[in-house]
Amino acid sequence: MRGASASGAMRSPRSNGPPTIPIGRSCPRTEGRGLPRPRPSRGLAMDSGRSGSGSMARSSFHPGSPARRPAAPCRRRSIVSRSSSARTERFVGSITVPSGGSASFRTEAEIPRSAGYAPLSRRFALCGPGAGRGGDPMTTIATVSGETTPDGLGRTLMHEHLVIGYPGWESHTTRPGLSEADQFAVCVDKIQQLQDLGFSSMLDPCPNDLGRDVELAAKVAQETGFQIICATGLYKQVEGGFPYWHFRSQFGSVLEPMTELFIRELTEGIGETGIRAGIIKVATGVGEITEHERTVLVAAARASVETGAPITTHTDQGQLGDQQLRILTENGVSPQRIIIGHSCGTDDHAYHMGLARAGAYLGFDRFGIELIHPDASRIAALVKLIKAGAGDRIVVSHDSVWCWRGEPLPPELTENLPEGIFDPTHFTRRIVPRLIDAGVTEEQIDRLLVDNPRRFFEGEKLAALA
């Protein structure tokens, strides 16, 4: 079966009828409005192209079904200042040490409140039912181009990256990476590939210390009409901005400034851009959660409780997700507001079911990165979870990186990357047919891509699992 035509229309493999348009395209490109795509002149970009091997065999999950409702119009929220006078509120939390020994880690912080203060979750409508102190139902989600609604997300990928820059990339002055113009061209091309497959939204959970560029994301979103949700947060200690916070910690606790940072970026905007984050990103490494990572988790929990914003995490090798969940929930976050990212890094079904039974979402979000774990194992684990009734709490993606700052990967490696790696169309074009062959239904696949992202941002409590 051949892939999409230029218009995105495809024939269903189960019918000899006319081509069908993939559902979920809530922000289609304007007809006839193309963007010149110059080839990158230098630096690194992951560009799989629109055609070639591995084209989509089953592109339309529900042939002939009506299109999803269109996205809500985007509205830019103006920056709102916060007063620091008058009433205070006390926060007390506790966490559990990773080694299993219970240790008290209590923090008492006084958060300034203005007279007549209303919780941020009420003022900014970031939370789902019962989330945050306001407890109001979610009405909007912050994107880089304004606001949308959970129903307006449509088909959504929950973990992709426009650009990544590991701390220190700027020191590699002889390999600065792509120009801004080339980054823009590469990202627009990737988004257009996704739109041709019916996608209308994605989450780019790049944290503050990993080369985040929300202005690039906003330009790409404006050009394509695609909805991009960005994040606030910090990466794991070994590869993130730990040196800065370590230095800062010599003069006092960093928990308060971290919490303030996350809240401000969720409610007022990132820097001077006016672009608000729509989610909080946290991360841990291998072996055990470090003191720095634990502090970030507690700060994220505090910001989530204050604003109602959800949280997505990074794990390595399918480790420590249960401990991440414990710290976050013990500090007040509802489990349905949490995605344990990269859960597909392990085949441990008991580990997966433990997270699922606790009421959290699992990120099966590294499809295509077979250098660290084979897709065959990811597929088997996903099928097993769906058959166990946990398909309503899984989101999927690729953790693809479209542009790099600097040159973290040597050219000889990037020139010989396996098929599917860093390709945001890989799940739809190559994994979906394998899932269907394994007995997963089109409705269950649609749930992963449409229903689960919507319910996650709504904050809907998940049903108990046996």
NUKENU-689169 format. One record per residue (C-alpha): residue in three letters; x, y, z. Coordinates in pm, whole numbers, padded with zeros to 5 digits, always signed. Example, Ala and Ser with C-alpha at 12.3 -4.5 7.8 and 13.67 -1.06 7.14 Angstrom:
<recs>
ALA+01230-00450+00780
SER+01367-00106+00714
</recs>
This chain:
<recs>
MET+00000+00000+00000
ARG+00139+00338-00097
GLY+00159+00635+00140
ALA-00027+00962+00141
SER-00071+01169-00167
ALA+00007+01537-00164
SER-00342+01604-00036
GLY-00317+01352+00246
ALA-00589+01125+00105
MET-00544+00749+00136
ARG-00728+00434+00051
SER-00834+00204+00328
PRO-00672-00140+00297
ARG-01009-00294+00376
SER-01199-00128+00097
ASN-01173-00074-00274
GLY-01370+00247-00243
PRO-01254+00602-00291
PRO-00974+00754-00083
THR-01062+00871+00266
ILE-00920+01165+00451
PRO-00767+01080+00791
ILE-00978+01205+01078
GLY-00869+01453+01341
ARG-00726+01730+01123
SER-00864+02014+01328
CYS-00617+02269+01191
PRO-00571+02192+00820
ARG-00321+02388+00618
THR-00462+02661+00401
GLU-00505+02526+00050
GLY-00233+02648-00182
ARG-00022+02806+00093
GLY+00309+02633+00067
LEU+00638+02706+00238
PRO+00967+02688+00053
ARG+01174+02420+00219
PRO+01542+02491+00164
ARG+01764+02201+00252
PRO+01961+02263+00572
SER+02292+02418+00487
ARG+02472+02306+00800
GLY+02424+02142+01136
LEU+02200+01855+01234
ALA+01839+01787+01154
MET+01644+01465+01150
ASP+01445+01468+00826
SER+01286+01145+00710
GLY+01106+01298+00413
ARG+00748+01249+00304
SER+00784+00936+00099
GLY+01007+00635+00076
SER+00998+00296+00240
GLY+00768+00207+00523
SER+00473+00411+00400
MET+00150+00399+00594
ALA-00056+00086+00535
ARG-00358+00183+00743
SER-00389+00557+00759
SER-00756+00604+00833
PHE-00861+00427+01149
HIS-01232+00476+01082
PRO-01287+00497+00706
GLY-01583+00709+00618
SER-01631+00842+00971
PRO-01703+01212+01018
ALA-01416+01445+01094
ARG-01342+01543+01450
ARG-01478+01873+01570
PRO-01250+02165+01479
ALA-01020+02320+01732
ALA-01137+02614+01934
PRO-01010+02948+01805
CYS-00680+03046+01964
ARG-00677+03353+02183
ARG-00363+03513+02319
ARG-00381+03567+02693
SER-00222+03885+02812
ILE+00043+03879+03081
VAL-00103+03920+03430
SER+00111+04057+03709
ARG+00106+03912+04057
SER+00120+04116+04374
SER+00344+04001+04659
SER+00170+04163+04952
ALA-00081+04069+05220
ARG-00198+03717+05303
THR+00027+03409+05306
GLU-00042+03039+05274
ARG+00162+02754+05420
PHE+00263+02444+05224
VAL+00377+02128+05397
GLY+00477+01822+05195
SER+00654+01492+05243
ILE+00837+01250+05020
THR+00979+00899+05043
VAL+01349+00823+05003
PRO+01415+00600+04696
SER+01600+00339+04897
GLY+01272+00247+05061
GLY+01344+00398+05400
SER+01084+00658+05488
ALA+01235+00995+05561
SER+01056+01316+05640
PHE+01127+01594+05392
ARG+00900+01870+05512
THR+00907+02218+05371
GLU+00727+02520+05511
ALA+00719+02803+05262
GLU+00529+03127+05274
ILE+00385+03215+04936
PRO+00287+03585+04897
ARG-00080+03647+04829
SER-00246+03973+04731
ALA-00559+04105+04896
GLY-00867+03944+04747
TYR-00650+03661+04615
ALA-00816+03384+04415
PRO-00630+03059+04343
LEU-00444+03060+04013
SER-00642+02756+03900
ARG-00954+02976+03906
ARG-00793+03274+03740
PHE-00630+03082+03456
ALA-00857+02775+03414
LEU-00562+02539+03377
CYS-00701+02254+03583
GLY-00932+01960+03533
PRO-01223+01857+03755
GLY-01113+01864+04116
ALA-00754+01953+04033
GLY-00583+02240+04207
ARG-00739+02436+04490
GLY-00994+02601+04265
GLY-01146+02271+04156
ASP-01303+02425+03845
PRO-01345+02215+03529
MET-01087+02280+03261
THR-01197+02520+02991
THR-00872+02591+02808
ILE-00523+02457+02746
ALA-00234+02698+02691
THR-00059+02649+02356
VAL+00223+02855+02206
SER-00030+03033+01984
GLY-00304+03092+02238
GLU-00566+02871+02397
THR-00753+02561+02289
THR-00984+02313+02461
PRO-00939+01942+02531
ASP-01203+01863+02269
GLY-01016+02081+02023
LEU-00691+01883+02042
GLY-00789+01615+01792
ARG-00527+01357+01706
THR-00229+01433+01931
LEU+00130+01318+01983
MET+00232+01361+02347
HIS+00613+01375+02337
GLU+00804+01529+02045
HIS+01076+01794+02028
LEU+01125+02070+01774
VAL+01475+02142+01902
ILE+01703+02012+02178
GLY+02026+02161+02310
TYR+02211+01985+02589
PRO+02372+02227+02836
GLY+02715+02316+02701
TRP+02618+02303+02334
GLU+02712+02669+02300
SER+03073+02581+02383
HIS+03099+02381+02058
THR+03146+02698+01854
THR+03272+02518+01544
ARG+02946+02320+01523
PRO+02667+02561+01618
GLY+02389+02363+01453
LEU+02121+02481+01214
SER+02045+02844+01146
GLU+01712+02978+01272
ALA+01577+02978+00916
ASP+01673+02615+00863
GLN+01526+02510+01198
PHE+01201+02678+01099
ALA+01195+02505+00759
VAL+01266+02160+00907
CYS+01001+02198+01178
VAL+00735+02322+00935
ASP+00805+02025+00709
LYS+00768+01780+01000
ILE+00440+01940+01107
GLN+00305+01922+00754
GLN+00388+01552+00743
LEU+00185+01507+01061
GLN-00104+01710+00924
ASP-00111+01486+00617
LEU-00173+01196+00858
GLY-00456+01377+01037
PHE-00272+01515+01340
SER-00363+01857+01471
SER-00174+01888+01802
MET+00143+01784+01984
LEU+00315+01831+02316
ASP+00678+01944+02311
PRO+00783+01883+02673
CYS+01131+02033+02638
PRO+01228+02166+02982
ASN+01386+02505+03048
ASP+01742+02372+03061
LEU+01744+02166+02738
GLY+01744+02427+02463
ARG+01373+02513+02475
ASP+01271+02768+02209
VAL+00908+02869+02250
GLU+00936+03153+01999
LEU+01040+02906+01728
ALA+00745+02688+01827
ALA+00510+02987+01803
LYS+00636+03077+01455
VAL+00593+02717+01337
ALA+00243+02701+01487
GLN+00145+03027+01321
GLU+00273+02911+00982
THR+00101+02571+00992
GLY-00209+02622+01208
PHE-00085+02332+01424
GLN-00137+02335+01801
ILE+00184+02301+02005
ILE+00184+02280+02384
CYS+00514+02371+02552
ALA+00642+02296+02901
THR+00808+02448+03201
GLY+01038+02231+03413
LEU+01389+02097+03457
TYR+01575+01795+03323
LYS+01755+01516+03509
GLN+02069+01601+03705
VAL+02327+01428+03487
GLU+02229+01601+03160
GLY+02039+01912+03268
GLY+02102+02250+03425
PHE+02210+02112+03762
PRO+02533+02320+03793
TYR+02334+02644+03804
TRP+02095+02521+04072
HIS+02378+02356+04266
PHE+02561+02688+04282
ARG+02241+02867+04381
SER+02178+02613+04658
GLN+02494+02723+04839
PHE+02305+03035+04947
GLY+01981+02871+05054
SER+01708+02635+04943
VAL+01624+02637+04572
LEU+01278+02489+04626
GLU+01108+02828+04648
PRO+01267+02986+04339
MET+01203+02669+04137
THR+00838+02666+04239
GLU+00802+03036+04160
LEU+00965+02981+03819
PHE+00724+02704+03723
ILE+00416+02894+03844
ARG+00516+03213+03666
GLU+00577+03034+03334
LEU+00242+02858+03364
THR+00042+03167+03451
GLU+00219+03476+03317
GLY+00442+03354+03039
ILE+00795+03243+02958
GLY+01039+03532+02984
GLU+00902+03832+02798
THR+00729+03624+02529
GLY+00383+03611+02686
ILE+00373+03243+02582
ARG+00248+03026+02867
ALA+00353+02669+02935
GLY+00069+02417+02942
ILE+00240+02140+03140
ILE+00529+02077+03382
LYS+00822+01851+03287
VAL+01037+01664+03541
ALA+01302+01396+03495
THR+01509+01135+03675
GLY+01809+00928+03570
VAL+01912+00569+03636
GLY+01948+00396+03972
GLU+01804+00640+04222
ILE+01645+00980+04241
THR+01905+01240+04335
GLU+01844+01515+04588
HIS+01831+01772+04306
GLU+01578+01567+04109
ARG+01372+01520+04425
THR+01365+01895+04478
VAL+01247+01947+04120
LEU+00970+01690+04172
VAL+00848+01864+04488
ALA+00862+02206+04319
ALA+00667+02067+04025
ALA+00407+01918+04260
ARG+00366+02250+04439
ALA+00326+02434+04109
SER+00074+02176+03989
VAL-00132+02201+04308
GLU-00123+02580+04284
THR-00219+02607+03917
GLY-00386+02276+03833
ALA-00135+02218+03551
PRO-00058+01853+03467
ILE+00287+01692+03483
THR+00480+01473+03242
THR+00802+01295+03336
HIS+01118+01150+03187
THR+01246+00812+03301
ASP+01543+00607+03185
GLN+01524+00233+03112
GLY+01173+00216+03256
GLN+01301+00287+03606
LEU+01181+00501+03897
GLY+00841+00590+03753
ASP+00673+00444+04060
GLN+00892+00658+04285
GLN+00823+00968+04077
LEU+00452+00898+04114
ARG+00483+00849+04489
ILE+00663+01180+04542
LEU+00421+01375+04325
THR+00105+01228+04477
GLU+00234+01259+04834
ASN+00276+01628+04759
GLY-00082+01670+04648
VAL-00097+01592+04275
SER-00380+01368+04158
PRO-00243+01064+03970
GLN-00459+01128+03663
ARG-00268+01456+03620
ILE+00060+01267+03571
ILE+00217+01093+03270
ILE+00508+00865+03359
GLY+00713+00918+03046
HIS+00916+00658+02857
SER+00742+00375+03041
CYS+00802+00172+02724
GLY+01170+00150+02824
THR+01094-00175+03004
ASP+00890-00489+02933
ASP+00801-00531+03302
HIS+00424-00581+03294
ALA+00394-00573+03673
TYR+00567-00232+03678
HIS+00334-00104+03407
MET+00022-00233+03580
GLY+00134-00084+03910
LEU+00139+00261+03751
ALA-00189+00198+03570
ARG-00368+00075+03884
ALA-00243+00382+04071
GLY-00440+00594+03825
ALA-00154+00753+03628
TYR-00096+00764+03253
LEU+00187+00570+03091
GLY+00391+00725+02812
PHE+00470+00477+02537
ASP+00652+00758+02370
ARG+00980+00639+02223
PHE+00864+00444+01920
GLY+01139+00434+01660
ILE+01432+00470+01901
GLU+01540+00109+01868
LEU+01898+00190+01964
ILE+01786+00177+02328
HIS+01487-00062+02315
PRO+01330-00257+02027
ASP+00992-00157+01890
ALA+00889-00524+01895
SER+00915-00518+02274
ARG+00727-00189+02297
ILE+00449-00330+02079
ALA+00423-00651+02284
ALA+00408-00456+02611
LEU+00149-00216+02471
VAL-00072-00498+02342
LYS-00051-00673+02678
LEU-00159-00357+02860
ILE-00450-00298+02624
LYS-00569-00656+02672
ALA-00544-00603+03049
GLY-00785-00311+03025
ALA-00529-00032+03065
GLY-00564+00111+02716
ASP-00750+00414+02851
ARG-00437+00541+03031
ILE-00164+00521+02768
VAL-00042+00799+02540
VAL+00194+00743+02247
SER+00470+00934+02073
HIS+00832+00907+01952
ASP+01052+01145+02157
SER+01175+01258+01816
VAL+01421+01546+01792
TRP+01391+01747+01472
CYS+01680+01989+01520
TRP+01983+01988+01748
ARG+02174+02279+01895
GLY+02541+02209+01845
GLU+02641+01864+01723
PRO+02580+01610+02002
LEU+02565+01323+01752
PRO+02864+01271+01521
PRO+02787+01306+01148
GLU+02879+00945+01072
LEU+02603+00836+01310
THR+02334+01072+01187
GLU+02401+00974+00825
ASN+02326+00609+00904
LEU+02033+00624+01143
PRO+01790+00330+01135
GLU+01452+00377+00972
GLY+01198+00528+01208
ILE+01430+00700+01454
PHE+01335+01063+01518
ASP+01048+01027+01268
PRO+00718+01160+01412
THR+00517+00972+01148
HIS+00666+00635+01245
PHE+00388+00526+01482
THR+00113+00592+01230
ARG+00289+00456+00923
ARG+00472+00156+01067
ILE+00355+00072+01421
VAL-00021+00095+01367
PRO-00025-00185+01105
ARG+00171-00410+01344
LEU-00070-00333+01629
ILE-00368-00420+01410
ASP-00199-00744+01308
ALA-00159-00818+01682
GLY-00533-00781+01738
VAL-00560-00418+01849
THR-00872-00254+01707
GLU-00890+00074+01520
GLU-01105+00212+01803
GLN-00836+00124+02058
ILE-00570+00296+01846
ASP-00791+00604+01815
ARG-00821+00605+02194
LEU-00441+00628+02228
LEU-00416+00923+01990
VAL-00736+01120+02050
ASP-00936+01022+02358
ASN-00654+00972+02608
PRO-00480+01307+02544
ARG-00816+01480+02573
ARG-00906+01309+02902
PHE-00557+01369+03042
PHE-00585+01744+02993
GLU-00943+01742+03121
GLY-00819+01580+03441
GLU-01082+01307+03428
LYS-01032+01049+03703
LEU-00951+00705+03564
ALA-01163+00403+03649
ALA-01022+00144+03888
LEU-00844-00153+03731
ALA-00871-00509+03857
</recs>
